[in-house]
Amino acid sequence: MEHFLFRCTRWEAERDAMRRVGQNMMGNLSFFLGGKSASDGAKWRPNLEAVRATVKFAMATGRLSQEGV
C-alpha cells in the first residue's frame, strides 16, 4: 500500500493532488487514509481533503478497477 500511494514512479503525475494537500505528510499512511495515530490528541479529526485526494489518486490510476478481474 505504501509503495502504491507514495513511491511508485509510474503514478507521479496522479499523485499531485496528494502533494498539494500534505507535502510534508507524504509517506504518512495514517494521515492520507484518515486514521488516528497514537500521537494525535483528543481533538483530532481526519483531514478529509487528504482522504479525498487519496481516493482521487487511487481512482485515477485505475489500479482499483474490477475490470479484467
Helices and strands as residue ranges (DSSP letters): H 2-2, I 3-7, G 9-11, G 13-15, H 16-22, G 23-25, H 29-33, H 48-61
